[in-house]
Every structure is written in structure tokens, then in C-alpha cells.
Amino acid sequence: MKIFIIDDDDLNLFLTENLLALEDATHEIKTFLSGTAALEALQTGGEAAVPDIIFLDLNMPVMDGWEFLEALAPLGPSISERCRIYVLTSSLSASDTTRSKEYALVSGLIHKPLKIEDVRELVSQ
């Protein structure tokens, strides 16, 4: 399973990546410190670059999670058929939960930190 983690916080990247690796060492995990870098990887890598799951932080400089989702819109069909996107956020704002439901590409919202139970549920789907 190919997984992208997009988060500007090194500690969150480390924790999420290691939790995923502990659950299943066969995951191919790529980390990105910005939505811009992840978007570039998706646009230049073709269909082979599309991961099975993207964990997306909302609050990042330069390109936040919402802007990343907007930028993905033109790639929508090729992404939505192969990839599930989970917003991974520390925000407890109800408006973030509501807004995430407005994006067809978003499969769900998970509060940080990611827990082993979350990983098991997502990977089993």
C-alpha cells in the first residue's frame, strides 16, 4: 500500500510514519513537508504516483490543506478512483469537519495524533 503523509511538522511526520510502519512494514510511505511538494509529485508522476491513502494536514504555510484539495480538483477522477484522502488535524473546530465533507475527495477527518486503531481501520477498508 502506498501512503502519502503531508504535514509541515517534522514530529507529526515522524510519529505518523512510524505508527504506519509498525502496523504494516510493507507500506510504501512518502512524506512531504508541504502541499506544494506533494502536488508536484502527483502531477509529474502520472498514475503510478497516486497513493492509496493521503493523510493531509490542514494548517500549513504556503499551501494549506484546503488549497491542496482545491488544486487536486482538476485531477479529481484519476485521484478519487485510486486514492482516499484523510484530513489529519489537531483542530477541534466543527467548521473544519463540516468543510471537509464538502470535498468529494475527502474520505474522512481524523484528529491528531493518529492512533493505531485509526490505522487498522483505514488499512482494512
N, C-alpha and C positions, 0 to 999 in steps of 0.2 A: 504494500500500500504506500502510495506517495502522498506526503503531507507537507504543506507549506505552513510556516508559522510567521506571521507578520506582526512585529512588535518592536517599538523603539527602545524598550527597556531590556538591557542585557540579562539582568537577573530573571525576568519573566521568561525570556527566550530559553535560558539555561534550564529553569525549572520545568517548563512545558516540554522541551525536547527530551530531557531525561526521564520524565514521567512516561512519555510515549515510548521511549526506548525500553524502559523497564517492563512495560506491559507486553511489548512485542518487538523483539530485536530485529525483525525483518522489515520494519518500516524504513522507507527512504525519506528522510526528513531534511528539508531545506529551510533555513531561517533567513529572514530579511529584516533589516532594521528600518525599512521604510516601505510604504505602499508603492512608491515610485519604482524601487528596485524590483519588487515582486511583479508589478505590472509589466515592466520591461522584459522580465523572464518569460512571462506568459505570452507576450506579443511576439517575441523573437524566437521562441522555442517551438512554435507550432503545436499541434495536438499532443505530441509526446510530452510537452512541458506541463500540460494540465494535470494538477494533482487530484487525488480522490477527495481530499479534505483540505480546506484552508481555515486556519484559526487566525482571525483578524482582530487586532486591537483597534479600538475606536479613536483614542486620543493620541495622535502622533503629530509631530511637526511636519511641515512641508505638504504632505498629503495625508489627511486623516482617513479613518476607516470609511466614513461616508463618501468622501471624494474618491476613494479607491473603488467602492461599489458603483458609483456613477461612471467612472472610467471603464469599468468592466461591461457596462450596458451594451455597447456595440458587439462585444464578444459573447453576449448572453446565451444564445442557443448552443454554441460549442462548449461553453463552460457548464451550463446547467445540466446538460446530458451526462457529464462525466464527473462533476465536482459538487461537493456540498460545502457551503461556507458557514462557519460558526463564528459569530461575533464573540470575542473573548474580552470581557471588560470588567473593570473594578467599579464602574458606575452602578449605582443603585437606582438611578433615575427611571421612573416609569416611562418617561418620554423616549428614552433610548430603546426600551423594549417595544413600545408601540411603533417607533420609527423603523426598527429592524424588520418588523412584519410587513412594511411597505415594499421591501425588496424581495422579488421573487427568487433571487439567487441565494438569499439567506435562509438556511435551514433551521437556525436557532440561535439563541443568545445564552452564553454561559458566563457566570460570574467567576472572576479570578479569585483565588488561584484555581487552576484546573485540578480536579480531583480524579483519583484512579477510577472511581465509579463512573464519572463522566466519560473517561477514555474507553472503558469497557463497553458502555452503552453505544457510543458512537461507532466504534470499530465493528461491533456486532451487527450494525444496520446494513 
